[in-house]
Amino acid sequence: MASNRGQLGASTIRLLSERSAVRVLRALTDHPAQPSELTARFPDLTRSLLMRRLGELMRAGAVKRIRVADVPPRAYYAVSDAGRELPPIFDAAVRWERRWSSLARPDEPGTWVLGVLADEANRTILLALADGPLRPIEIDHHLPGLARSATRRRLRDLLGDGILIRIHHGRRVRYALAPGARRLGLITVLAARWAWEWSAPAAAGDLPGLLHLLAPAAHVPEPLTGVCRVHIDAEGIDSADVYLHAKAGTLVALRVAPNDPPHAVGHAPPKAWCDALLERNPSGIMTRGNTALMVGVLTSVSAVLVS
């Protein structure tokens, strides 16, 4: 279930995937530093690249510049309050690489998978496959602005990266998510929450698609049965609904709204849904109907993220 409403946290992921961005952030987290100190610490980092990264981090609000009235004047760079909230994102990327991939960059762990997610088409493909395998021509429909050859190249890359698998049915080939692919949802949800906290986007974006990505990996306690309506409150037309069906220990994100009324309905802004999933705390969700079902479903999806 791909979304064309914008990819939440994409700019944050893109920023952290850039060469040396995380290294610079980590260094500034220790203490403020001048550019000369950073280039001395990282000999492979040219001054021009360093200043470009510092400029990007400043525009994102992750780094601040401190001027010192001295002779000659000096400028230090330090991590801002917003920047101190970024480590969980790249730490999650490092953990994912250690568990699911052998392609990590030894000098900058976590940045390889961040680079994969920073590609808009890659993320669209992942969300398109959230509900099940698709043929290449079906994936093309989710990327109408991308040439078929470019889509095929991404499919080959994601296959080689171990994020996708290929399923053969006679002469037909379908692509599906590899076991670790759904766990990439943690990185995107963390980045989305950071953006809501420090950039305050109002739209639901592709949060519905992320829930479709995560749901099949969840294990719900078997006594819980029923449909939860997740209503993501946002400004204007960007509000969205996701229907999660718990049955026999499994969780399925329904492709269309069911004919019967849901057993539980939850209302909350996008950030509150992310908080509930990341912290296993549904207190920010306004629920009516079967509250135990909603809490059980949210806890099960949360377990996918934090396990």
C-alpha positions as CSV (number, residue, x, y, z in Angstrom):
1,M,0.0,0.0,0.0
2,A,2.2,2.8,-1.2
3,S,1.3,6.4,-0.5
4,N,1.7,9.5,-2.6
5,R,1.1,11.9,0.3
6,G,4.8,12.3,1.2
7,Q,7.4,10.1,2.8
8,L,7.6,10.9,6.5
9,G,11.0,11.6,7.9
10,A,12.6,11.2,4.4
11,S,14.6,14.4,4.6
12,T,16.0,13.4,8.0
13,I,17.0,9.9,6.7
14,R,18.5,11.5,3.6
15,L,20.6,13.9,5.8
16,L,21.9,11.1,8.0
17,S,22.8,8.9,5.0
18,E,25.2,11.5,3.6
19,R,28.8,10.7,3.9
20,S,30.3,11.8,7.3
21,A,27.1,13.4,8.6
22,V,26.7,10.9,11.4
23,R,30.5,11.1,12.2
24,V,30.3,14.9,12.5
25,L,27.2,14.7,14.7
26,R,28.8,12.2,17.0
27,A,31.9,14.3,17.3
28,L,29.9,17.4,18.2
29,T,27.8,15.5,20.7
30,D,31.0,15.0,22.7
31,H,31.8,18.8,22.8
32,P,31.6,21.8,20.6
33,A,34.4,22.1,18.0
34,Q,35.9,24.3,15.4
35,P,36.1,23.1,11.8
36,S,39.8,22.8,12.1
37,E,39.4,20.4,15.0
38,L,37.0,18.2,13.1
39,T,39.2,18.0,10.0
40,A,42.1,17.0,12.3
41,R,40.0,14.3,13.8
42,F,38.8,13.0,10.5
43,P,41.8,13.3,8.0
44,D,39.7,11.9,5.1
45,L,37.2,14.7,5.5
46,T,38.0,17.7,3.3
47,R,37.2,21.1,4.6
48,S,34.8,21.8,1.7
49,L,32.8,18.6,2.5
50,L,32.9,19.3,6.2
51,M,31.4,22.8,5.7
52,R,28.8,21.4,3.4
53,R,27.7,18.9,6.0
54,L,27.7,21.5,8.8
55,G,25.5,23.7,6.6
56,E,23.1,20.9,6.0
57,L,23.0,20.0,9.7
58,M,22.4,23.6,10.6
59,R,19.5,24.0,8.1
60,A,17.9,20.9,9.5
61,G,18.2,22.4,13.0
62,A,20.5,19.6,14.3
63,V,23.6,21.8,14.7
64,K,24.1,25.4,15.9
65,R,26.9,27.8,15.4
66,I,28.4,29.6,18.3
67,R,30.4,32.8,17.7
68,V,33.1,33.8,20.2
69,A,34.0,37.5,20.3
70,D,37.8,37.1,20.3
71,V,40.7,38.3,18.2
72,P,40.5,36.9,15.7
73,P,36.8,36.0,16.0
74,R,36.1,32.2,16.3
75,A,33.2,30.0,15.5
76,Y,32.3,26.7,17.2
77,Y,29.7,24.2,16.1
78,A,27.6,22.3,18.7
79,V,24.7,19.8,18.6
80,S,21.4,21.5,19.2
81,D,18.6,20.0,21.4
82,A,17.0,18.6,18.2
83,G,20.4,17.1,17.1
84,R,20.6,15.2,20.4
85,E,17.4,13.4,19.5
86,L,18.9,12.0,16.3
87,P,21.0,9.1,17.7
88,P,18.1,6.7,18.1
89,I,17.6,6.9,14.3
90,F,21.1,6.0,13.2
91,D,21.5,3.6,16.2
92,A,18.5,1.7,14.8
93,A,20.1,1.6,11.4
94,V,23.3,0.2,12.8
95,R,21.3,-2.6,14.7
96,W,19.4,-3.4,11.5
97,E,22.6,-3.8,9.5
98,R,24.2,-6.0,12.1
99,R,21.2,-8.3,12.2
100,W,20.1,-8.4,8.6
101,S,22.9,-7.3,6.3
102,S,26.6,-7.9,5.5
103,L,26.8,-4.7,3.4
104,A,27.5,-2.2,6.2
105,R,30.3,0.3,5.7
106,P,32.9,-0.4,8.4
107,D,33.9,3.2,8.7
108,E,30.3,4.6,8.9
109,P,27.9,1.8,10.1
110,G,24.2,2.5,9.6
111,T,24.7,4.8,6.6
112,W,24.3,2.1,4.0
113,V,20.8,1.2,5.0
114,L,19.9,4.8,5.5
115,G,21.0,5.4,2.0
116,V,18.7,2.7,0.8
117,L,15.7,4.3,2.6
118,A,16.7,7.7,1.5
119,D,15.8,6.8,-2.1
120,E,12.2,7.7,-2.6
121,A,11.6,5.0,-5.2
122,N,13.1,2.3,-2.9
123,R,10.7,3.2,-0.1
124,T,7.8,3.3,-2.5
125,I,8.6,-0.2,-3.6
126,L,8.8,-1.4,0.0
127,L,5.4,0.0,0.8
128,A,3.9,-1.3,-2.4
129,L,5.0,-4.8,-1.3
130,A,3.7,-4.4,2.2
131,D,0.4,-6.3,1.4
132,G,2.1,-9.1,-0.5
133,P,4.2,-10.1,-3.5
134,L,3.8,-8.3,-6.8
135,R,4.9,-8.7,-10.4
136,P,7.3,-6.1,-11.8
137,I,4.6,-4.6,-14.0
138,E,2.4,-4.2,-10.9
139,I,5.2,-2.4,-9.1
140,D,5.5,-0.1,-12.1
141,H,2.0,1.3,-11.3
142,H,3.3,2.6,-8.0
143,L,6.1,4.5,-9.7
144,P,4.4,6.2,-12.7
145,G,7.0,8.9,-12.8
146,L,10.0,6.5,-13.0
147,A,11.2,4.8,-16.2
148,R,10.7,1.1,-16.3
149,S,14.4,0.5,-16.6
150,A,15.1,2.6,-13.4
151,T,12.4,0.6,-11.5
152,R,14.0,-2.7,-12.7
153,R,17.4,-1.5,-11.6
154,R,16.1,-0.7,-8.1
155,L,14.5,-4.1,-7.9
156,R,17.8,-5.8,-8.8
157,D,19.6,-3.7,-6.2
158,L,17.1,-4.4,-3.5
159,L,17.3,-8.1,-4.4
160,G,21.1,-8.1,-4.2
161,D,20.9,-6.2,-1.0
162,G,18.8,-8.9,0.6
163,I,15.8,-6.6,1.2
164,L,13.7,-8.3,-1.4
165,I,13.3,-11.9,-2.5
166,R,12.1,-13.2,-5.9
167,I,9.3,-15.8,-6.1
168,H,8.9,-17.9,-9.2
169,H,5.5,-19.2,-10.3
170,G,6.2,-21.1,-13.5
171,R,7.4,-18.4,-15.9
172,R,6.0,-15.6,-13.8
173,V,8.3,-13.8,-11.3
174,R,7.1,-11.8,-8.3
175,Y,9.0,-9.8,-5.8
176,A,8.3,-10.0,-2.0
177,L,9.8,-8.5,1.1
178,A,12.7,-10.4,2.7
179,P,12.3,-11.3,6.4
180,G,14.2,-8.2,7.7
181,A,12.6,-5.7,5.3
182,R,9.6,-5.1,7.6
183,R,11.9,-4.2,10.4
184,L,13.1,-1.2,8.5
185,G,9.8,0.4,9.7
186,L,11.6,1.3,13.0
187,I,14.0,3.6,11.2
188,T,11.3,5.4,9.3
189,V,8.9,5.7,12.3
190,L,11.8,7.2,14.4
191,A,12.6,9.6,11.6
192,A,9.0,10.5,11.3
193,R,8.6,11.2,15.0
194,W,11.8,13.4,14.9
195,A,10.3,15.4,12.0
196,W,7.0,15.9,13.9
197,E,8.9,16.9,17.0
198,W,11.2,19.4,15.4
199,S,9.7,20.3,12.0
200,A,6.0,19.9,12.8
201,P,4.6,18.5,9.5
202,A,0.8,18.1,9.8
203,A,0.2,15.5,7.1
204,A,-0.3,11.8,7.7
205,G,2.1,11.2,4.9
206,D,2.9,7.5,4.3
207,L,2.2,6.5,7.9
208,P,-0.7,4.3,6.7
209,G,1.7,2.5,4.4
210,L,4.2,2.0,7.2
211,L,1.4,0.4,9.3
212,H,0.7,-2.0,6.4
213,L,4.4,-2.8,6.3
214,L,4.6,-3.6,10.0
215,A,1.3,-5.4,10.6
216,P,2.1,-8.8,9.1
217,A,5.2,-9.1,11.3
218,A,3.2,-8.7,14.4
219,H,2.0,-11.6,16.7
220,V,-1.2,-10.8,18.5
221,P,-2.4,-12.8,21.6
222,E,-4.7,-15.4,20.2
223,P,-7.7,-14.5,22.3
224,L,-7.8,-11.0,20.7
225,T,-10.0,-11.0,17.6
226,G,-11.5,-8.2,15.7
227,V,-10.9,-5.1,13.5
228,C,-9.3,-1.9,14.7
229,R,-9.8,1.3,12.8
230,V,-6.7,3.5,13.2
231,H,-7.7,7.0,12.3
232,I,-4.8,9.4,11.8
233,D,-6.0,12.9,12.4
234,A,-4.2,15.5,10.3
235,E,-5.0,18.7,8.7
236,G,-7.3,18.8,5.7
237,I,-7.5,15.8,3.3
238,D,-4.4,14.2,4.7
239,S,-6.4,12.4,7.5
240,A,-6.3,8.7,6.9
241,D,-7.7,5.4,8.1
242,V,-6.0,2.0,8.4
243,Y,-8.0,-1.1,9.3
244,L,-6.0,-3.8,11.2
245,H,-7.6,-7.2,11.6
246,A,-6.5,-9.4,14.5
247,K,-7.3,-13.1,14.1
248,A,-5.8,-16.4,15.4
249,G,-2.6,-14.6,16.5
250,T,-2.0,-12.8,13.3
251,L,-2.5,-9.2,12.2
252,V,-3.5,-8.1,8.7
253,A,-3.8,-4.6,7.4
254,L,-7.0,-4.7,5.2
255,R,-6.7,-3.2,1.8
256,V,-10.3,-1.7,1.9
257,A,-12.6,-0.8,4.7
258,P,-14.7,-3.7,5.9
259,N,-18.5,-3.8,5.5
260,D,-19.1,-4.2,9.2
261,P,-18.3,-1.6,11.8
262,P,-14.9,-2.0,13.5
263,H,-14.7,-3.4,17.0
264,A,-12.4,-0.6,18.1
265,V,-11.7,2.9,16.8
266,G,-8.7,5.0,17.7
267,H,-8.2,8.7,16.9
268,A,-4.9,10.6,17.3
269,P,-2.5,12.9,15.4
270,P,0.4,11.1,13.5
271,K,2.9,11.8,16.2
272,A,0.7,10.3,18.9
273,W,0.4,7.1,16.9
274,C,4.2,7.0,16.5
275,D,4.7,7.6,20.2
276,A,2.2,4.8,21.0
277,L,4.1,2.4,18.8
278,L,7.6,3.4,19.9
279,E,6.9,3.6,23.6
280,R,4.1,1.0,24.0
281,N,2.1,3.8,25.5
282,P,-1.4,4.2,24.0
283,S,-2.4,7.0,26.4
284,G,-2.4,9.6,23.6
285,I,-4.9,7.6,21.6
286,M,-8.6,8.4,22.0
287,T,-10.3,5.0,21.8
288,R,-13.9,3.9,21.7
289,G,-15.2,0.3,21.5
290,N,-13.0,-2.6,22.5
291,T,-10.1,-0.8,24.2
292,A,-8.4,-4.1,25.1
293,L,-8.3,-5.0,21.4
294,M,-6.8,-1.7,20.4
295,V,-4.2,-1.8,23.1
296,G,-3.3,-5.4,22.2
297,V,-2.9,-4.6,18.5
298,L,-0.8,-1.5,19.2
299,T,1.4,-3.4,21.6
300,S,1.9,-6.2,19.1
301,V,3.0,-3.8,16.3
302,S,5.2,-2.0,18.8
303,A,7.0,-5.3,19.6
304,V,7.9,-5.5,15.9
305,L,9.6,-2.1,16.1
306,V,11.5,-2.4,19.3
307,S,12.4,-6.1,19.3
